[in-house]
Amino acid sequence: MSNSETSRVLPTGVPSSVPVLRRTLAYGFAFAAAIAVVGGVIGLLVAGPIAAWSAVIGALMAGVFLGITALSILIAVRFDIVAFFGIVLGAWLLKFVAFIVAALALRDQPWINPTALFLSLIAGVISSLVVDVVVVMKTRMPYVSDPRGH
């Protein structure tokens, strides 16, 4: 989506943040897929198939956590401010608990290469931050968004 498409008038009731979040999701998932492929190939070449699958799992985890954040905001913008913050906070808590459960479940598994998993997960987190910054920087938003008529 180009900058001119983002700055167009949105249908009534659709917050101006929706196109930004959709672009973040699309680019974030694309980067997670690229990290899965690159990490999988590097893991396979350096440490074998276990490292390859570990890198893919790390990239998938990063993609899922990115998706939870953006999707929670896309859903929450339809509600009032209290529900908005409740949904976003609930999604953050879900991510926190899911990460702890996944880390504990995968910690001592013989079919996991912890280094490949960690590096792939860190690459996914960093790429999601870069995507967020680039998408927001390239998005043209008015100074006052979503004005409401009186």
N, C-alpha and C positions, 0 to 999 in steps of 0.2 A: 504494500500500500504506500503510495507516494505521499509527500507532505501535503499536496493539494487535496488529495482524497481525505486525509485526516482532518483538514480544516473545513470541510464542507459542512453544511447544516445537517444535523442528524435528525431523524424522525422524533417527533414529540415524545418526551418521556424517556428517551435513551440518553444516559449520561455521556458526556464527551470523553470520559475515560475508557469507555468500552473498546473503541478501536485501538487504543494504546495497549490495553491488556491483551487483546486478541493478537496483536503483533508480537507482544512479549511471549505469549504462549507458542506461537508458530516458530519464532526464531529460537526460543529456548529448547523446544523439542527437536528442532533441526540440529542444534549444537549438541544436545545429548546423544542423538543418533550418531553424529560424527565422532564424538568422543568414544562411543561404544565401538565403532568400527576401528578407529585409529588405536585406541587402547587395546582392543582385542588382538589386532595384528601385532602390535609391539609386545604385548604379553605373550603371545604365541611364539614369537621369534626369540624373546629373551628367556622365558621361563616355562614355556610349554602350554598345553591346553588348559590347565587349571588356572594359570594366570590370565589367559585370554578370557575365560568365562568370568573370572573375578572382576576384570575390568569392565566387562559388559554389565554385570550386576551393579557395580558402582555407578556407571553412567545411567542405568535405569533408575536407581534410587534417586540420583540427582534430578532426573526428569520428573519423577513422581512428586518429589518435594516442591519443585518449581510449579508444577501443575496444580498442586493443592493450594498454594498461595494465590496464584492468579485466578483460578476458578472460584475460590472462596470470595474474592473481591467482586468478580463478575456476577456472582449470585447475590452478594450482600448489597450491591448498589440499588437493588429493587426495593429495599426495605428502608424503614426510618433509621435514624442515626444510632439508636440504642441497639436495634437488631443488627445493624451493619457491624458495629464493634463486637457484638456477641459472636457473630458468624466468623469474623476474621480472627478473633481471639481463640474461638473453638478450633478453627483450622490450624492455628499456630500450635495449640496444645496437642492436636492430633499428630502433627508433624513431629513434635518433640517426643511424644510417646512412641510413635512408629519408628523413629530413628533409634531410640534406646532399645526397643524390642529387637529391631533388625541387627543392631550392633551386638547385643547379647546372644542372639540366635546364631549369628555368623562367626562369632569370635573364635571358637575352637574347632570349627568344621575342617575336616581334612581335605575337602574339595574346594577350599578357598585359599587363595594366595593373598594374605593381608596387605602386602605392599601394593599389588596391582589394584585391589579394591579401594584402598585408601587414596592412591594417586588419581584414580579415575573419578572417585567421588569429589575430591578436591578440585580437579579440573572442571567437573560439572558445576560445582558451586561458584567457582570463579567465572566461568563462562556465563552463568545465569546473571551474575552481578554486572558483567560487561554488557550483556544484552539489555538489561534494565536501563543502564546508563545511556547506551547508544539510542535505544528506542525513544526514551524520554527527551534526549537532546535533539533528536531529529524530528520530533513531533511539533507541529505548529498548533499551539493552543491559544485561545484568546485570554486576555488578562482576567476576564470575568467569564467563567464557564457556567453553563446550565442556568442562565437567568430565568427567573419565574415571573410571569406577568401578574400584575396586581389588579 
